[in-house]
């Protein structure tokens, strides 16, 4: 698969960069925890600040999925390193937005 095809690959209409656990570039089924709006495509073309594409309505579910209790009782299926990287990634969005860290992220980062 070429780099252009990888970038063109989406899951639920979102590129790999929209997921806190980006997984395998050529396998969208491994991408987990979407937390950006479709406007991320504009940010990836340097036409918009990526922080403006964060989907704050989706963030609580993404954060909850990292906790042991999970989102809707289901923790994201990921290794410990992936969970920590995702927690740091999501925490960075909260910090850049000047929002307080949810307890789950504070405990993991």
RODREN-415686 format. One record per residue: residue number from 1; residue in three letters; chain; x, y, z of N, C-alpha, C in turn. Coordinates in steps of 0.1 Angstrom, whole numbers, plus 2048, in hexadecimal, padded with zeros to 3 digits. Layout:
NUM; ala; A; X; Y; Z; X; Y; Z; X; Y; Z
...
END
This chain:
1; unk; A; 809; 7F4; 800; 800; 800; 800; 809; 80C; 800
2; unk; A; 806; 816; 7F7; 80E; 822; 7F7; 80A; 82C; 802
3; unk; A; 813; 836; 804; 811; 83F; 80F; 804; 847; 80C
4; unk; A; 801; 84A; 800; 7F5; 851; 7FC; 7E8; 849; 7FF
5; unk; A; 7E9; 83B; 7FD; 7DE; 832; 800; 7DC; 831; 80F
6; unk; A; 7E7; 831; 816; 7E6; 831; 825; 7DF; 83D; 82A
7; unk; A; 7E3; 849; 825; 7DD; 855; 82A; 7CE; 855; 826
8; unk; A; 7CB; 850; 81A; 7BD; 850; 815; 7B4; 846; 81C
9; unk; A; 7BA; 83C; 824; 7B3; 832; 82B; 7AC; 839; 837
10; unk; A; 79F; 835; 839; 797; 83A; 844; 790; 82F; 84B
11; unk; A; 78B; 833; 857; 782; 82A; 85E; 777; 833; 863
12; unk; A; 76B; 830; 860; 75F; 838; 864; 761; 847; 85F
13; unk; A; 768; 848; 853; 76A; 855; 84D; 775; 85D; 853
14; unk; A; 77D; 857; 85C; 787; 85E; 863; 795; 858; 85F
15; unk; A; 79F; 861; 85E; 7AD; 85C; 85B; 7B3; 856; 868
16; unk; A; 7BD; 84F; 867; 7C5; 848; 872; 7C8; 852; 87D
17; unk; A; 7CC; 85E; 879; 7D0; 869; 882; 7C5; 86D; 88C
18; unk; A; 7B8; 869; 889; 7AD; 86D; 892; 7AB; 863; 89D
19; unk; A; 7B4; 859; 89F; 7B2; 84F; 8A9; 7BD; 850; 8B3
20; unk; A; 7BA; 84E; 8C0; 7C4; 84E; 8CA; 7CD; 842; 8CA
21; unk; A; 7C7; 837; 8C5; 7CF; 82B; 8C3; 7CF; 829; 8B4
22; unk; A; 7D9; 82D; 8AD; 7D9; 82D; 89E; 7DC; 81F; 898
23; unk; A; 7E1; 816; 89F; 7E3; 808; 89A; 7EB; 808; 88D
24; unk; A; 7E8; 7FE; 886; 7EF; 7FB; 879; 7EB; 804; 86E
25; unk; A; 7F4; 80B; 868; 7F0; 815; 85D; 7E7; 80F; 852
26; unk; A; 7E9; 802; 84F; 7E2; 7FC; 844; 7D6; 7F4; 849
27; unk; A; 7D3; 7F4; 856; 7C8; 7EC; 85B; 7BF; 7F5; 864
28; unk; A; 7B5; 7FB; 85E; 7AC; 804; 866; 7A5; 7FD; 872
29; unk; A; 7A4; 7F0; 871; 79D; 7E9; 87C; 7A5; 7EA; 889
30; unk; A; 7B2; 7EE; 888; 7BB; 7EF; 894; 7BB; 7FD; 899
31; unk; A; 7B4; 806; 893; 7B3; 814; 897; 7A8; 815; 8A2
32; unk; A; 7AB; 81B; 8AD; 7A2; 81C; 8B8; 7A1; 829; 8BF
33; unk; A; 796; 82C; 8C5; 794; 839; 8CC; 794; 845; 8C3
34; unk; A; 78A; 846; 8BB; 789; 852; 8B3; 786; 85E; 8BC
35; unk; A; 78C; 869; 8B9; 78A; 875; 8C1; 78B; 882; 8B9
36; unk; A; 78A; 882; 8AC; 78B; 88E; 8A4; 77F; 88E; 89B
37; unk; A; 77C; 89A; 896; 771; 89C; 88C; 777; 89A; 87E
38; unk; A; 76F; 899; 874; 773; 897; 867; 77B; 8A3; 862
39; unk; A; 77A; 8AE; 869; 782; 8BA; 865; 791; 8B7; 867
40; unk; A; 795; 8AC; 86D; 7A3; 8A9; 86E; 7AA; 8A8; 860
41; unk; A; 7A2; 8A5; 856; 7A8; 8A4; 849; 7AE; 8B2; 845
42; unk; A; 7A7; 8BD; 849; 7AC; 8CA; 846; 7B9; 8CD; 84E
43; unk; A; 7B9; 8C8; 85B; 7C5; 8CA; 863; 7D1; 8C2; 85E
44; unk; A; 7CE; 8B7; 858; 7D9; 8AF; 853; 7DF; 8B5; 846
45; unk; A; 7D8; 8BE; 840; 7DD; 8C5; 834; 7E2; 8D3; 839
46; unk; A; 7E4; 8D5; 846; 7E9; 8E2; 84B; 7E0; 8EE; 849
47; unk; A; 7D3; 8EB; 848; 7C9; 8F6; 845; 7C1; 8F9; 852
48; unk; A; 7C4; 8F2; 85D; 7BD; 8F4; 869; 7C5; 8EF; 875
49; unk; A; 7C4; 8F4; 880; 7CB; 8EF; 88C; 7C4; 8E2; 890
50; unk; A; 7CC; 8D8; 892; 7C6; 8CB; 895; 7BF; 8CB; 8A2
51; unk; A; 7C2; 8D3; 8AB; 7BB; 8D4; 8B8; 7AD; 8D8; 8B6
52; unk; A; 7AA; 8E0; 8AC; 79C; 8E4; 8A9; 794; 8D9; 8A3
53; unk; A; 79A; 8CD; 8A0; 792; 8C2; 89B; 78F; 8B8; 8A6
54; unk; A; 793; 8BA; 8B2; 790; 8B0; 8BD; 781; 8B0; 8BE
55; unk; A; 77B; 8A4; 8BF; 76D; 8A2; 8C1; 76B; 8A0; 8D0
56; unk; A; 768; 8AB; 8D7; 766; 8AB; 8E5; 75A; 8A3; 8EA
57; unk; A; 751; 8A0; 8E1; 746; 898; 8E5; 74A; 889; 8E5
58; unk; A; 754; 885; 8DD; 759; 878; 8DD; 764; 875; 8E7
59; unk; A; 76A; 880; 8EC; 775; 87E; 8F5; 772; 876; 902
60; unk; A; 767; 879; 909; 764; 871; 915; 764; 862; 912
61; unk; A; 75E; 85D; 907; 75E; 84F; 904; 76C; 84A; 902
62; unk; A; 774; 851; 8FB; 782; 84D; 8F8; 78A; 84C; 905
63; unk; A; 788; 856; 90E; 78F; 855; 91B; 78A; 84A; 923
64; unk; A; 77D; 848; 924; 777; 83D; 92C; 77C; 82F; 927
65; unk; A; 77D; 82E; 91A; 782; 821; 914; 790; 81D; 919
66; unk; A; 798; 827; 91E; 7A5; 824; 923; 7A5; 820; 931
67; unk; A; 79A; 822; 938; 799; 81E; 946; 797; 810; 948
68; unk; A; 79A; 80A; 953; 797; 7FC; 956; 789; 7F8; 954
69; unk; A; 780; 801; 958; 771; 7FE; 956; 76C; 800; 948
70; unk; A; 774; 808; 940; 771; 80A; 932; 765; 813; 92F
71; unk; A; 762; 814; 923; 756; 81C; 91E; 74B; 812; 91C
72; unk; A; 740; 814; 922; 735; 80B; 922; 739; 7FD; 926
73; unk; A; 742; 7FD; 930; 747; 7F0; 936; 751; 7E9; 92D
74; unk; A; 756; 7EF; 923; 760; 7E9; 91A; 76C; 7F1; 919
75; unk; A; 778; 7EB; 91E; 784; 7F2; 91D; 78A; 7F0; 90E
76; unk; A; 791; 7F9; 909; 796; 7F8; 8FC; 7A0; 7EC; 8FC
77; unk; A; 7A0; 7E4; 8F1; 7A9; 7D9; 8F0; 7B6; 7DE; 8EB
78; unk; A; 7C0; 7DF; 8F4; 7CD; 7E5; 8F0; 7D7; 7E1; 8FB
79; unk; A; 7E3; 7E1; 8F7; 7EE; 7DE; 900; 7F1; 7EA; 90A
80; unk; A; 7F8; 7E7; 915; 7FA; 7F2; 91F; 801; 7FE; 918
81; unk; A; 80B; 7FC; 910; 812; 807; 909; 809; 80F; 901
82; unk; A; 800; 809; 8F9; 7F6; 810; 8F1; 7ED; 818; 8F9
83; unk; A; 7E8; 813; 904; 7DF; 81A; 90D; 7E6; 826; 913
84; unk; A; 7F3; 825; 917; 7FA; 830; 91C; 7FC; 83B; 912
85; unk; A; 800; 837; 906; 802; 840; 8FB; 7F5; 848; 8F7
86; unk; A; 7EA; 840; 8F7; 7DD; 846; 8F4; 7D9; 850; 8FF
87; unk; A; 7DC; 84C; 90C; 7D9; 855; 917; 7E1; 862; 916
88; unk; A; 7ED; 861; 913; 7F6; 86D; 911; 7F1; 876; 906
89; unk; A; 7ED; 86F; 8FB; 7E8; 876; 8EF; 7DB; 87E; 8F2
90; unk; A; 7D2; 877; 8F9; 7C5; 87E; 8FC; 7C8; 889; 907
91; unk; A; 7D0; 886; 910; 7D4; 890; 91B; 7D9; 89D; 914
92; unk; A; 7E1; 89B; 90A; 7E7; 8A6; 903; 7DC; 8AF; 8FD
93; unk; A; 7D2; 8A9; 8F8; 7C7; 8B1; 8F2; 7C0; 8B9; 8FD
94; unk; A; 7BE; 8B3; 909; 7B7; 8BA; 914; 7C0; 8C5; 919
95; unk; A; 7CD; 8C3; 91A; 7D6; 8CE; 91F; 7D7; 8D9; 915
96; unk; A; 7D8; 8D6; 908; 7D8; 8E1; 8FE; 7CB; 8E9; 8FD
97; unk; A; 7C0; 8E3; 901; 7B3; 8E9; 901; 7B1; 8F1; 90E
98; unk; A; 7BA; 8EF; 918; 7B8; 8F5; 925; 7AD; 8EF; 92D
99; unk; A; 7AB; 8E2; 92A; 7A0; 8DB; 932; 7A6; 8D3; 93C
100; unk; A; 79F; 8D0; 948; 7A5; 8C8; 952; 7A5; 8B9; 94D
101; unk; A; 7B0; 8B2; 951; 7B1; 8A4; 94E; 7A7; 89C; 955
102; unk; A; 7A0; 893; 94E; 797; 889; 954; 7A0; 880; 95D
103; unk; A; 79A; 87B; 968; 7A1; 873; 972; 7A8; 867; 96B
104; unk; A; 7A2; 861; 961; 7A8; 855; 95A; 7B5; 859; 954
105; unk; A; 7B5; 865; 94D; 7C1; 869; 946; 7CC; 86D; 951
106; unk; A; 7C8; 874; 95B; 7D1; 878; 965; 7D8; 86C; 96C
107; unk; A; 7D0; 861; 96E; 7D6; 855; 974; 7E0; 84E; 96A
108; unk; A; 7DD; 84F; 95D; 7E5; 848; 954; 7F1; 84F; 94F
109; unk; A; 7F1; 85C; 950; 7FC; 864; 94A; 806; 869; 955
END
